[in-house]
Amino acid sequence: MPMTGELFIVSGPSGAGKGTLLAKVLPELDDIALTVSATTRKPRKGEREGTEYYFLSEKEFIDLIESGGFLEWARVHSAYYGTLKSEVERHRQAGQDVVLEIDTQGAAQVRAQDPSAVLVFIAPPDLKTLQQRLVGRDSDHPQEIARRLETAQREMERIPDYDFVVVNDDLDAAAAQLLQFIQAKRDTVSN
Ligand code: 5GP
């Protein structure tokens, strides 16, 4: 796939606040788009097809793997997640920089294909806070929350692979740091 424009990858444990931070920061920037991933997990309450994710069956997902439809894909927690090449291409053709909100396995796959991809990790202040956020979100079963906490610990071990880490303690401060980092990276590239 021809890679033009900046590719930002945002990872971090479930509940670290990646979605909330991106929702705050991206409207402040021009010509940048968050891709919608495909997943086999069931929609949470309020999630809509094509907005949060493209919700696929396992068969549909595996067919897409086999036909080479994914830039990267991974099994995270108990479902498949993947970035559709068509989504990235669509934004690239519109002249936009692209943001992928994906797990650490997917980030490593993309970086292997495109070493210029910029990797940002959103970390919770600590695991206790993460647990409280996951419980407070009230969207997953206790067993799923336990699984997400386990994955979180494994993901935090990948922090050294990342270019920039934002500790999401205070939302406004974290958003300001993320915005500043993205702006600085884009300025470096365009100059
Ligand atoms: P959630 O189920 O909470 O929406 O997402 C669970 C995890 O899957 C998060 O860590 C999220 O970053 C990751 N994820 C979402 N979309 C993708 C994707 O397209 N590829 C990969 N590798 N991970 C993804």
Residues whose N, C-alpha, C, O or C-beta is under 5 A from the ligand:
A	BS01	5GP	G12 S14 S37 A38 W73 A74 V76 Y81 G82 T83 E101 I102 D103 G106
